[in-house]
Amino acid sequence: MNLVALLIGLGPLIGWGLFPTITSKFGGKPVNQIIGATVGTLIFAFVFFISTGHGFPTGMDL
């Protein structure tokens, strides 16, 4: 199995699994959980994009 595919699959799983738990510990509302999951996934995607050096898909690839 490709390591890149594994990271892509596990990144959102870990983010969406941890953010609601962490937010509820601090007394956050469901809106905070959704925003946290979205921002966490965006940060993970940006770090992954920078670290792997893959180009952004354009044209028919997108």
MITI-508277 format. One record per residue (C-alpha): x, y, z. Coordinates in steps of 0.05 Angstrom, whole numbers, padded with zeros to 5 digits, always signed. Example, Ala and Ser with C-alpha at 12.3 -4.5 7.8 and 13.67 -1.06 7.14 Angstrom:
BEGIN
+00246-00090+00156;+00273-00021+00143;
END
This chain:
BEGIN
+00000+00000+00000;+00024+00069-00017;+00044+00111+00044;+00016+00175+00012;-00052+00143+00003;-00051+00118+00075;-00035+00188+00101;-00090+00219+00059;-00140+00168+00087;-00119+00174+00159;-00110+00249+00163;-00184+00268+00164;-00201+00207+00206;-00154+00229+00261;-00175+00302+00255;-00250+00289+00256;-00241+00239+00312;-00200+00283+00358;-00229+00353+00349;-00300+00338+00377;-00269+00303+00437;-00220+00359+00451;-00273+00412+00440;-00322+00379+00487;-00268+00377+00541;-00262+00453+00536;-00337+00464+00535;-00343+00480+00461;-00407+00482+00421;-00421+00439+00360;-00405+00500+00316;-00335+00502+00346;-00327+00427+00331;-00345+00437+00258;-00298+00496+00250;-00243+00459+00286;-00250+00398+00242;-00249+00441+00180;-00189+00482+00201;-00152+00419+00223;-00163+00385+00157;-00142+00447+00120;-00077+00452+00160;-00063+00378+00149;-00075+00386+00074;-00030+00446+00070;+00027+00412+00108;+00019+00350+00065;+00020+00392+00001;+00084+00428+00023;+00120+00365+00047;+00106+00320-00012;+00119+00370-00068;+00059+00346-00109;+00030+00399-00155;-00041+00424-00151;-00085+00388-00201;-00109+00431-00259;-00152+00423-00320;-00179+00353-00331;-00142+00326-00270;-00182+00371-00224;
END
